[in-house]
């Protein structure tokens, strides 16, 4: 994937982008599933859940840089909260446009935001380690 200069080729960058996107989708799915398991007023619905995860992830990918830029320009102290804001906005918009996610109650919205953010963060950190370890083990067993 790398050429003589050590930088990734275009194909290598595209592959990395797809892997990062896949990990983010999986991490967000884990976050939403954990919220649904922990909170009675969060429900996910079968096949529509897959669409909800995609919608949620796209909203996060678009909103996160926007909210971060706004926070840096106007209120740098809020920069750390942009991930929570992005998660909340992602949940609101996903629930509004998708049949795959339903959340009711103010407390549930707050808790769902925290749980989805934390579970997706942890899954996003752990999934690459697990997947790389599995790929290395598979390669060694050949």
C-alpha positions in Angstrom: 0.0 0.0 0.0 2.9 2.4 0.5 5.3 3.4 -2.2 9.0 4.5 -1.9 8.2 7.7 -0.1 6.4 5.8 2.7 3.1 7.6 2.2 -0.1 5.7 1.3 -1.1 5.4 -2.3 -4.6 6.5 -3.3 -5.9 3.0 -3.1 -4.4 2.6 0.4 -6.1 5.8 1.6 -9.4 4.7 0.1 -9.1 1.3 1.9 -8.3 3.1 5.2 -11.3 5.4 4.7 -13.6 2.4 4.2 -12.2 0.6 7.2 -12.6 3.7 9.4 -16.1 4.1 8.1 -16.9 0.4 8.8 -15.5 0.7 12.3 -17.5 3.9 13.0 -20.7 2.1 11.7 -20.1 -0.9 14.0 -19.2 1.4 16.9 -22.4 3.4 16.5 -24.4 0.2 16.2 -22.9 -1.0 19.4 -23.7 2.3 21.1 -27.3 2.2 20.0 -27.8 -1.4 21.0 -26.3 -0.8 24.4 -28.7 2.2 24.9 -31.7 0.0 23.8 -30.6 -2.7 26.3 -30.1 -0.3 29.2 -33.0 2.1 28.7 -36.6 0.9 28.5 -37.7 3.9 26.5 -35.1 3.3 23.7 -36.2 0.8 21.1 -34.6 -0.4 17.9 -36.5 -2.2 15.1 -34.9 -5.0 13.1 -34.0 -4.2 9.5 -34.9 -0.5 9.9 -32.2 -0.4 12.6 -29.5 -0.9 9.9 -30.8 2.1 8.1 -31.0 4.1 11.4 -27.3 3.3 12.1 -26.3 4.5 8.6 -28.3 7.7 9.0 -26.9 8.3 12.5 -23.4 7.7 11.3 -23.7 10.1 8.3 -25.2 12.8 10.5 -22.3 12.4 13.0 -19.7 12.5 10.2 -21.2 15.7 8.8 -22.2 17.4 12.1 -19.0 16.7 14.1 -16.6 18.9 12.1 -19.3 21.6 11.9 -20.0 21.7 15.6 -16.2 21.6 16.4 -15.5 24.5 14.1 -18.3 26.6 15.6 -17.1 25.7 19.1 -13.5 26.7 18.4 -14.5 30.0 16.7 -17.1 31.1 19.3 -16.7 29.2 22.5 -13.5 27.1 22.8 -14.6 25.9 26.3 -17.4 24.0 24.5 -15.1 22.0 22.3 -15.1 19.0 24.5 -18.9 18.9 24.4 -19.2 18.7 20.7 -19.1 14.9 20.6 -22.1 14.8 23.0 -23.9 17.5 21.0 -23.2 15.6 17.8 -24.5 12.4 19.3 -27.7 14.1 20.6 -28.4 15.7 17.2 -27.7 12.4 15.5 -30.2 10.7 17.7 -32.8 13.4 17.3 -32.5 13.4 13.5 -32.3 9.6 13.2 -35.4 9.1 15.3 -37.2 11.8 13.3 -36.5 10.3 9.8 -36.1 6.6 10.6 -38.4 3.8 11.8 -35.4 2.0 13.3 -35.0 4.1 16.4 -37.5 5.4 18.9 -36.7 7.3 22.1 -39.3 8.8 24.5 -38.9 10.9 27.6 -36.5 13.8 28.4 -34.4 11.7 30.9 -34.2 8.9 28.3 -32.9 11.3 25.7 -30.2 12.6 28.0 -29.2 9.1 29.2 -29.3 7.7 25.6 -27.0 10.5 24.4 -24.5 9.7 27.2 -24.7 5.9 26.7 -24.5 5.9 22.9 -21.6 8.3 23.0 -19.7 6.3 25.6 -20.4 2.9 24.2 -19.6 4.0 20.6 -16.4 5.6 21.9 -15.3 2.4 23.7 -16.3 0.3 20.7 -14.4 2.6 18.4 -11.3 2.1 20.5 -11.6 -1.6 21.0 -12.9 -2.8 17.6 -9.7 -1.9 15.7 -7.6 -3.8 18.2 -9.9 -6.9 18.1 -10.2 -6.8 14.3 -6.4 -6.4 13.8 -5.7 -9.2 16.3 -8.2 -11.5 14.4 -6.6 -10.6 11.0 -3.1 -11.3 12.4 -4.3 -14.6 13.9 -6.0 -15.6 10.6 -2.9 -14.7 8.6 -0.7 -16.8 11.0 -2.9 -19.8 10.7 -2.6 -20.0 6.9 
